[in-house]
Every structure is written in structure tokens, then in C-alpha cells.
Amino acid sequence: STLHTNDAPSTLERLKNMGVAPFNIASSVIMITAQRLARRLCTCKKPMDIPIEALLQAGFHEEDLDGSWQPYGPVGCERCKGSGYKGRVGIYQVMPVSEEIAHIIMTNGNSMDIAAQAEREGVKDLRKSGLLKVRQGVTSLEEVLASTNE
């Protein structure tokens, strides 16, 4: 099924708001995937100098900024018709509904409670997944900031 929500944890709260009983949600939902599409950098991309403060504010951690990668930005060429981007890349949040998350649903926890538990279980939120695409040089920081909400 498809629902329009801000992230995977919000989906469970949306189902409750639609009148689905918490027991039914907890017992029938096994995984939720949230998706955003960001523009993919064209091969004409160029290295960008982004201030460390801006990278930290976007969500990178100090240990991410070890100099082992370079952020890229758009340039523009014939192939991408001058935009600097060609195609799209998916940014995903994949959240299994664990026993702990099911318990939060059953006890009427909200999406923030669910998101906190999902993070404890190692689920990356949309922003963190997008920042990984920036590290990989697939898309720009601007695209991730525009397509994820924090």
C-alpha cells in the first residue's frame, strides 16, 4: 500500500489516524519504506568546497569529515542540458517493525517514540540516507537538503 507521509515512523501514526486499530497495525505491518527522489549529479560534476560548519549543520558528524571523501556539485554540459543533473536517485528509509516498535504502537506511542526506537535499532532516517549519497558523490548536498525534512 502507498501512503504519503514525511517518513517511515509517521506512516504508523497515519494508519491510526485513518481508524486502523493499533493491534491490527502492530500485528500486520512488517516493514515500511519511505522514499524521496533527488536529482542525480551528471558526470560533469565538480568538487565543491563546502564549509565544515555547513556540513555539520546538515547532519554530518565530525567523524564523517575525515577527508576521505569530497562533496560534488552540479556544473552543466550538453548531456544534462546545462542543469548539472541527469536522472534521479532514490533516498530510502527502511524500517522493519520490530517487537519493540510493535509495543510502542500497541501502547499508543507517537511517531517520535517510534523514530527514536528505530534509530536505536540502526534505521537511518531519510536525511542520513541522503547524506550517504552525498558522500558517494551521487547527488549534491543541496538536493538532499531540499528533498529531506529535518
Secondary structure as the mmCIF struct_conf table of DSSP 4:
data_model
#
loop_
_struct_conf.conf_type_id
_struct_conf.id
_struct_conf.beg_label_comp_id
_struct_conf.beg_label_asym_id
_struct_conf.beg_label_seq_id
_struct_conf.end_label_comp_id
_struct_conf.end_label_asym_id
_struct_conf.end_label_seq_id
BEND BEND1 ASN A 6 ASP A 7
HELX_RH_AL_P HELX_RH_AL_P1 ALA A 8 ASN A 17
TURN_TY1_P TURN_TY1_P1 MET A 18 GLY A 19
HELX_RH_AL_P HELX_RH_AL_P2 PRO A 22 SER A 28
STRN STRN1 MET A 31 LEU A 41
HELX_LH_PP_P HELX_LH_PP_P1 CYS A 42 CYS A 42
TURN_TY1_P TURN_TY1_P2 THR A 43 CYS A 44
STRN STRN2 LYS A 46 PRO A 47
HELX_RH_AL_P HELX_RH_AL_P3 ILE A 52 ALA A 58
TURN_TY1_P TURN_TY1_P3 GLY A 59 GLY A 59
HELX_RH_3T_P HELX_RH_3T_P1 GLU A 62 ASP A 64
BEND BEND2 ASP A 66 SER A 68
STRN STRN3 TYR A 72 GLY A 73
TURN_TY1_P TURN_TY1_P4 GLU A 78 GLY A 82
BEND BEND3 SER A 83 GLY A 84
STRN STRN4 TYR A 85 PRO A 96
HELX_RH_AL_P HELX_RH_AL_P4 GLU A 99 MET A 106
TURN_TY1_P TURN_TY1_P5 THR A 107 ASN A 108
HELX_RH_AL_P HELX_RH_AL_P5 SER A 111 ARG A 120
TURN_TY1_P TURN_TY1_P6 GLU A 121 GLY A 122
HELX_RH_AL_P HELX_RH_AL_P6 LEU A 126 ARG A 135
TURN_TY1_P TURN_TY1_P7 GLN A 136 GLY A 137
BEND BEND4 VAL A 138 THR A 139
HELX_RH_AL_P HELX_RH_AL_P7 LEU A 141 SER A 147
BEND BEND5 THR A 148 THR A 148
#
